[in-house]
């Protein structure tokens, strides 16, 4: 008899315990989430959590591009 498969892992939180909001961007400087995203995280299903991760990736890329543009690159 086959053993039952374990349940799939939940999508991990992006929180890195550096919790401070940037007034200029409205994003947490640690995880790049909005206050709304942070507030509802525990209620989101995995698909919605993945959407937040996609948004975080886009935000990080935009912030890095802006920083690199300021470097003259």
N, CA, C and O atoms as CSV, one atom per row, in Angstrom:
chain,resi,resn,atom,element,x,y,z
A,1,UNK,N,N,0.829,-1.181,0.000
A,1,UNK,CA,C,0.000,0.000,0.000
A,1,UNK,C,C,0.877,1.250,0.000
A,1,UNK,O,O,1.852,1.328,0.748
A,2,UNK,N,N,0.534,2.217,-0.831
A,2,UNK,CA,C,1.301,3.453,-0.914
A,2,UNK,C,C,0.949,4.387,0.242
A,2,UNK,O,O,-0.212,4.509,0.634
A,3,UNK,N,N,1.976,5.039,0.775
A,3,UNK,CA,C,1.755,6.027,1.833
A,3,UNK,C,C,1.132,7.277,1.220
A,3,UNK,O,O,1.454,7.628,0.085
A,4,UNK,N,N,0.261,7.942,1.937
A,4,UNK,CA,C,-0.335,9.159,1.398
A,4,UNK,C,C,0.726,10.235,1.200
A,4,UNK,O,O,1.693,10.321,1.956
A,5,UNK,N,N,0.530,11.040,0.186
A,5,UNK,CA,C,1.457,12.141,-0.067
A,5,UNK,C,C,1.240,13.243,0.958
A,5,UNK,O,O,0.112,13.488,1.388
A,6,UNK,N,N,2.326,13.909,1.348
A,6,UNK,CA,C,2.146,15.028,2.273
A,6,UNK,C,C,1.430,16.167,1.560
A,6,UNK,O,O,1.503,16.267,0.335
A,7,UNK,N,N,0.746,17.017,2.298
A,7,UNK,CA,C,0.084,18.145,1.655
A,7,UNK,C,C,1.126,19.072,1.036
A,7,UNK,O,O,2.245,19.161,1.540
A,8,UNK,N,N,0.777,19.760,-0.045
A,8,UNK,CA,C,1.739,20.678,-0.657
A,8,UNK,C,C,2.101,21.807,0.311
A,8,UNK,O,O,1.282,22.252,1.115
A,9,UNK,N,N,3.331,22.245,0.209
A,9,UNK,CA,C,3.797,23.327,1.080
A,9,UNK,C,C,3.085,24.626,0.720
A,9,UNK,O,O,2.806,24.892,-0.449
A,10,UNK,N,N,2.803,25.411,1.714
A,10,UNK,CA,C,2.197,26.720,1.495
A,10,UNK,C,C,3.243,27.656,0.901
A,10,UNK,O,O,4.444,27.452,1.080
A,11,UNK,N,N,2.784,28.673,0.200
A,11,UNK,CA,C,3.684,29.676,-0.352
A,11,UNK,C,C,4.241,30.484,0.817
A,11,UNK,O,O,3.491,31.031,1.626
A,12,UNK,N,N,5.556,30.547,0.889
A,12,UNK,CA,C,6.228,31.206,2.007
A,12,UNK,C,C,6.005,32.712,1.997
A,12,UNK,O,O,5.851,33.331,0.945
A,13,UNK,N,N,5.991,33.270,3.175
A,13,UNK,CA,C,5.882,34.721,3.323
A,13,UNK,C,C,7.183,35.378,2.875
A,13,UNK,O,O,8.262,34.832,3.108
A,14,UNK,N,N,7.096,36.532,2.241
A,14,UNK,CA,C,8.303,37.256,1.858
A,14,UNK,C,C,8.923,38.048,3.014
A,14,UNK,O,O,9.973,38.668,2.843
A,15,UNK,N,N,8.287,38.034,4.180
A,15,UNK,CA,C,8.764,38.815,5.323
A,15,UNK,C,C,10.167,38.365,5.720
A,15,UNK,O,O,10.439,37.171,5.846
A,16,UNK,N,N,11.060,39.351,5.917
A,16,UNK,CA,C,12.419,39.061,6.382
A,16,UNK,C,C,12.680,39.744,7.727
A,16,UNK,O,O,13.829,39.915,8.133
A,17,UNK,N,N,11.602,40.129,8.409
A,17,UNK,CA,C,11.668,40.746,9.732
A,17,UNK,C,C,12.420,42.071,9.740
A,17,UNK,O,O,13.061,42.425,10.729
A,18,UNK,N,N,12.336,42.793,8.640
A,18,UNK,CA,C,12.823,44.165,8.554
A,18,UNK,C,C,11.583,44.987,8.213
A,18,UNK,O,O,11.347,45.341,7.058
A,19,UNK,N,N,10.811,45.276,9.232
A,19,UNK,CA,C,9.468,45.814,9.031
A,19,UNK,C,C,9.443,47.321,9.260
A,19,UNK,O,O,9.307,47.797,10.387
A,20,UNK,N,N,9.578,48.055,8.164
A,20,UNK,CA,C,9.496,49.511,8.221
A,20,UNK,C,C,8.985,49.995,6.881
A,20,UNK,O,O,9.501,49.611,5.832
A,21,UNK,N,N,7.978,50.833,6.922
A,21,UNK,CA,C,7.381,51.324,5.690
A,21,UNK,C,C,8.159,52.529,5.174
A,21,UNK,O,O,8.544,53.413,5.940
A,22,UNK,N,N,8.383,52.549,3.867
A,22,UNK,CA,C,9.034,53.664,3.194
A,22,UNK,C,C,7.934,54.648,2.790
A,22,UNK,O,O,7.065,54.312,1.986
A,23,UNK,N,N,7.971,55.846,3.341
A,23,UNK,CA,C,6.940,56.843,3.045
A,23,UNK,C,C,6.895,57.214,1.561
A,23,UNK,O,O,5.825,57.501,1.025
A,24,UNK,N,N,8.040,57.208,0.905
A,24,UNK,CA,C,8.091,57.612,-0.502
A,24,UNK,C,C,7.432,56.584,-1.424
A,24,UNK,O,O,6.770,56.955,-2.394
A,25,UNK,N,N,7.611,55.296,-1.125
A,25,UNK,CA,C,7.078,54.255,-2.010
A,25,UNK,C,C,5.800,53.608,-1.479
A,25,UNK,O,O,5.029,53.034,-2.249
A,26,UNK,N,N,5.574,53.698,-0.169
A,26,UNK,CA,C,4.442,53.006,0.433
A,26,UNK,C,C,4.674,51.518,0.590
A,26,UNK,O,O,3.733,50.756,0.805
A,27,UNK,N,N,5.934,51.102,0.481
A,27,UNK,CA,C,6.298,49.685,0.562
A,27,UNK,C,C,7.146,49.431,1.791
A,27,UNK,O,O,7.872,50.312,2.253
A,28,UNK,N,N,7.048,48.214,2.321
A,28,UNK,CA,C,7.929,47.792,3.392
A,28,UNK,C,C,9.349,47.700,2.826
A,28,UNK,O,O,9.555,47.138,1.750
A,29,UNK,N,N,10.315,48.244,3.542
A,29,UNK,CA,C,11.685,48.203,3.015
A,29,UNK,C,C,12.276,46.802,3.078
A,29,UNK,O,O,13.267,46.523,2.402
A,30,UNK,N,N,11.691,45.921,3.872
A,30,UNK,CA,C,12.198,44.558,3.981
A,30,UNK,C,C,11.664,43.632,2.911
A,30,UNK,O,O,12.431,42.916,2.267
A,31,UNK,N,N,10.336,43.639,2.711
A,31,UNK,CA,C,9.732,42.650,1.812
A,31,UNK,C,C,9.095,43.252,0.567
A,31,UNK,O,O,8.657,42.514,-0.316
A,32,UNK,N,N,9.035,44.558,0.480
A,32,UNK,CA,C,8.461,45.281,-0.666
A,32,UNK,C,C,6.963,45.035,-0.855
A,32,UNK,O,O,6.448,45.132,-1.969
A,33,UNK,N,N,6.270,44.716,0.242
A,33,UNK,CA,C,4.818,44.599,0.168
A,33,UNK,C,C,4.178,45.901,0.629
A,33,UNK,O,O,4.777,46.682,1.368
A,34,UNK,N,N,2.944,46.115,0.175
A,34,UNK,CA,C,2.150,47.233,0.660
A,34,UNK,C,C,1.551,46.856,2.014
A,34,UNK,O,O,1.546,45.686,2.398
A,35,UNK,N,N,1.048,47.857,2.729
A,35,UNK,CA,C,0.373,47.565,3.993
A,35,UNK,C,C,-0.822,46.647,3.780
A,35,UNK,O,O,-1.061,45.746,4.584
A,36,UNK,N,N,-1.575,46.865,2.708
A,36,UNK,CA,C,-2.730,46.011,2.413
A,36,UNK,C,C,-2.299,44.561,2.189
A,36,UNK,O,O,-2.939,43.635,2.687
A,37,UNK,N,N,-1.214,44.369,1.437
A,37,UNK,CA,C,-0.725,43.009,1.181
A,37,UNK,C,C,-0.270,42.335,2.466
A,37,UNK,O,O,-0.505,41.143,2.664
A,38,UNK,N,N,0.381,43.094,3.338
A,38,UNK,CA,C,0.832,42.543,4.613
A,38,UNK,C,C,-0.381,42.163,5.463
A,38,UNK,O,O,-0.409,41.093,6.072
A,39,UNK,N,N,-1.373,43.037,5.501
A,39,UNK,CA,C,-2.543,42.829,6.356
A,39,UNK,C,C,-3.347,41.590,5.964
A,39,UNK,O,O,-3.877,40.900,6.834
A,40,UNK,N,N,-3.444,41.300,4.664
A,40,UNK,CA,C,-4.299,40.188,4.230
A,40,UNK,C,C,-3.525,38.901,3.949
A,40,UNK,O,O,-4.132,37.889,3.598
A,41,UNK,N,N,-2.209,38.914,4.095
A,41,UNK,CA,C,-1.385,37.763,3.720
A,41,UNK,C,C,-1.913,36.457,4.300
A,41,UNK,O,O,-2.016,35.468,3.575
A,42,UNK,N,N,-2.244,36.428,5.564
A,42,UNK,CA,C,-2.661,35.173,6.201
A,42,UNK,C,C,-3.994,34.659,5.662
A,42,UNK,O,O,-4.321,33.485,5.835
A,43,UNK,N,N,-4.757,35.523,5.016
A,43,UNK,CA,C,-6.055,35.138,4.467
A,43,UNK,C,C,-5.976,34.716,2.994
A,43,UNK,O,O,-6.931,34.149,2.463
A,44,UNK,N,N,-4.859,34.986,2.342
A,44,UNK,CA,C,-4.733,34.710,0.912
A,44,UNK,C,C,-4.521,33.228,0.645
A,44,UNK,O,O,-3.871,32.530,1.423
A,45,UNK,N,N,-5.082,32.756,-0.469
A,45,UNK,CA,C,-4.775,31.394,-0.899
A,45,UNK,C,C,-3.438,31.422,-1.628
A,45,UNK,O,O,-2.884,32.492,-1.879
A,46,UNK,N,N,-2.925,30.254,-1.963
A,46,UNK,CA,C,-1.593,30.182,-2.568
A,46,UNK,C,C,-1.505,30.910,-3.905
A,46,UNK,O,O,-0.472,31.509,-4.205
A,47,UNK,N,N,-2.562,30.875,-4.715
A,47,UNK,CA,C,-2.524,31.594,-5.990
A,47,UNK,C,C,-2.380,33.094,-5.763
A,47,UNK,O,O,-1.598,33.752,-6.449
A,48,UNK,N,N,-3.122,33.635,-4.812
A,48,UNK,CA,C,-3.031,35.062,-4.518
A,48,UNK,C,C,-1.667,35.409,-3.925
A,48,UNK,O,O,-1.116,36.475,-4.202
A,49,UNK,N,N,-1.129,34.508,-3.113
A,49,UNK,CA,C,0.217,34.740,-2.565
A,49,UNK,C,C,1.260,34.766,-3.677
A,49,UNK,O,O,2.188,35.575,-3.642
A,50,UNK,N,N,1.111,33.890,-4.655
A,50,UNK,CA,C,2.046,33.900,-5.800
A,50,UNK,C,C,1.936,35.218,-6.565
A,50,UNK,O,O,2.945,35.741,-7.039
A,51,UNK,N,N,0.736,35.752,-6.689
A,51,UNK,CA,C,0.549,37.045,-7.363
A,51,UNK,C,C,1.285,38.160,-6.616
A,51,UNK,O,O,1.869,39.046,-7.241
A,52,UNK,N,N,1.258,38.117,-5.301
A,52,UNK,CA,C,1.997,39.109,-4.507
A,52,UNK,C,C,3.492,38.954,-4.762
A,52,UNK,O,O,4.206,39.945,-4.916
A,53,UNK,N,N,3.964,37.713,-4.807
A,53,UNK,CA,C,5.392,37.481,-5.096
A,53,UNK,C,C,5.775,38.040,-6.469
A,53,UNK,O,O,6.855,38.612,-6.620
A,54,UNK,N,N,4.915,37.884,-7.457
A,54,UNK,CA,C,5.175,38.446,-8.791
A,54,UNK,C,C,5.272,39.969,-8.696
A,54,UNK,O,O,6.170,40.575,-9.281
A,55,UNK,N,N,4.355,40.578,-7.963
A,55,UNK,CA,C,4.380,42.032,-7.790
A,55,UNK,C,C,5.664,42.475,-7.097
A,55,UNK,O,O,6.258,43.486,-7.471
A,56,UNK,N,N,6.095,41.716,-6.082
A,56,UNK,CA,C,7.343,42.033,-5.377
A,56,UNK,C,C,8.524,41.981,-6.340
A,56,UNK,O,O,9.387,42.858,-6.318
A,57,UNK,N,N,8.561,40.956,-7.181
A,57,UNK,CA,C,9.652,40.825,-8.151
A,57,UNK,C,C,9.684,42.023,-9.097
A,57,UNK,O,O,10.749,42.570,-9.382
A,58,UNK,N,N,8.527,42.420,-9.573
A,58,UNK,CA,C,8.460,43.596,-10.469
A,58,UNK,C,C,8.907,44.859,-9.744
A,58,UNK,O,O,9.630,45.681,-10.307
A,59,UNK,N,N,8.478,45.008,-8.508
A,59,UNK,CA,C,8.879,46.198,-7.734
A,59,UNK,C,C,10.383,46.222,-7.532
A,59,UNK,O,O,11.020,47.263,-7.693
A,60,UNK,N,N,10.954,45.069,-7.176
A,60,UNK,CA,C,12.404,45.003,-6.961
A,60,UNK,C,C,13.157,45.361,-8.241
A,60,UNK,O,O,14.132,46.111,-8.203
A,61,UNK,N,N,12.702,44.824,-9.373
A,61,UNK,CA,C,13.349,45.125,-10.655
A,61,UNK,C,C,13.258,46.610,-10.973
A,61,UNK,O,O,14.231,47.201,-11.442
A,62,UNK,N,N,12.104,47.220,-10.726
A,62,UNK,CA,C,11.925,48.646,-10.998
A,62,UNK,C,C,12.823,49.485,-10.086
A,62,UNK,O,O,13.434,50.453,-10.540
A,63,UNK,N,N,12.905,49.122,-8.816
A,63,UNK,CA,C,13.757,49.862,-7.892
A,63,UNK,C,C,15.227,49.727,-8.268
A,63,UNK,O,O,15.980,50.698,-8.194
A,64,UNK,N,N,15.640,48.521,-8.672
A,64,UNK,CA,C,17.033,48.321,-9.093
A,64,UNK,C,C,17.342,49.100,-10.361
A,64,UNK,O,O,18.421,49.680,-10.483
A,65,UNK,N,N,16.404,49.121,-11.311
A,65,UNK,CA,C,16.615,49.876,-12.551
A,65,UNK,C,C,16.745,51.364,-12.250
A,65,UNK,O,O,17.594,52.053,-12.816
A,66,UNK,N,N,15.896,51.846,-11.354
A,66,UNK,CA,C,15.968,53.263,-10.973
A,66,UNK,C,C,17.304,53.576,-10.314
A,66,UNK,O,O,17.906,54.612,-10.595
A,67,UNK,N,N,17.773,52.686,-9.437
A,67,UNK,CA,C,19.051,52.890,-8.760
A,67,UNK,C,C,20.205,52.850,-9.760
A,67,UNK,O,O,21.127,53.661,-9.679
A,68,UNK,N,N,20.154,51.910,-10.699
A,68,UNK,CA,C,21.212,51.799,-11.698
A,68,UNK,C,C,21.216,52.999,-12.639
A,68,UNK,O,O,22.282,53.425,-13.083
A,69,UNK,N,N,20.061,53.544,-12.949
A,69,UNK,CA,C,19.988,54.731,-13.809
A,69,UNK,C,C,20.675,55.908,-13.130
A,69,UNK,O,O,21.279,56.750,-13.794
A,70,UNK,N,N,20.580,55.966,-11.807
A,70,UNK,CA,C,21.240,57.029,-11.061
A,70,UNK,C,C,22.734,56.853,-10.994
A,70,UNK,O,O,23.452,57.811,-10.708
A,71,UNK,N,N,23.231,55.638,-11.252
A,71,UNK,CA,C,24.672,55.355,-11.231
A,71,UNK,C,C,25.349,55.715,-12.548
A,71,UNK,O,O,26.572,55.632,-12.660
A,72,UNK,N,N,24.560,56.116,-13.548
A,72,UNK,CA,C,25.124,56.406,-14.848
A,72,UNK,C,C,25.323,55.191,-15.707
A,72,UNK,O,O,25.992,55.264,-16.738
A,73,UNK,N,N,24.743,54.047,-15.297
A,73,UNK,CA,C,24.873,52.807,-16.087
A,73,UNK,C,C,23.863,52.773,-17.192
A,73,UNK,O,O,23.819,51.811,-17.959
